[in-house]
Amino acid sequence: MSGGAASEKAGLGRSAAIASIVTALFLVGLKLWAVWQTESMALLGSLADSALDLVASIVTLAGVIIAMRPADRTHRFGHGKAESLAAIFQVMLIALSAAGIAMRSSQALVAGERVAAAEQGIVVSIIAIAATFALLAYQRFVIARTRSVAIRADHVHYQSDLLLNVAVIAALVLDRYLGFAGADPLFGLGIAGWLLWGAWRAGTEAVDHLMDREWPEEKRLRFIAIAAGHPELSRMHDLRTRTSGGIDFVQFHVDLPGDYSVEKAHDIIERVADDLRVEFPDAEVLIHIDPAGHVDEPANALVEEDQFKKLGENPMTSDHPGHKG
């Protein structure tokens, strides 16, 4: 990745995290006043969620800043996993928030508590929805440019806020105007369940990054198909892929004729790498050359499997004009 592109991504990531912090501060103050006015359990749950949003957004900012640091002597692959750690911290906060909301809502349901001053709560929720929509739109823009896992986790959390605020409005209307006494705590329990679901979704990708999970098969096949467009390569094997923050890392072995000079082999590999970077501009690619016929680990199919053969086996890539084996 070029220095200019990295700098642009770092700036976008920081700006999205700061926008999230400012939005969370505004919503916490607004909802704190509304909870004091209404004594609503659903609104209390929404307040707790916004308060955790604030903490999570601060952690996200720290994670994004650390992740965008260039590689150094002690972190030669960069600091991208700081984003995943920030996302995991967010998930822990969301889970704790959901547990507290569920407990308080259950108590209110048993006690038959009712809300007051529903009008203020409804107005506050409408304002919160508008502010959240604006933040989500900017986050989507940043995610498309940076692929930040920390911003994506924050985005998932704020997506749930939209439903939370709609649920608060519904709970207040049902309780105050339609006489359904259990609506508010029941919606509070529903909000807790939705938060847990959002935590699961946000945490899954972060764990995948921390555990160096391979790319999805479709993405791997697109990568293989580009390399297969170079007929000089007779075999691709030991393909390994992973993602850390917004950067992809790829390494693989390819076979070239044993009588090629070092210079000729180098030029071919440079052309292959250049083509791969056009389609995968955020990837760091490491290519190892083997002389044709060389076998590294005869008993290890995971290492020796020819990736080019997968193009013919997959209906999505069987007509690709590249390598035919």
Secondary structure, DSSP 8 states (H G I E B T S, - for coil): --HHHHHHHHHHHHHHHHHHHHHHHHHHHHHHHHHHHH--HHHHHHHHHHHHHHHHHHHHHHHHHHHTS---SS-TT-STHHHHHHHHHHHHHHHHHHHHHHHHHHHHHHHT-----HHHHHHHHHHHHHHHHHHHHHHHHHHHHH--HHHHHHHHHHHHHHHHHHHHHHHHHHHHTS--TTHHHHHHHHHHHHHHHHHHHHHHHHHHHHTT----HHHHHHHHHHHHT-TT---EEEEEEEEETTEEEEEEEEEE-TTS-HHHHHHHHHHHHHHHHHH-TTEEEEEEEEETT--S-TT-HHHH--TTHHHHHSTTTTT-SS---
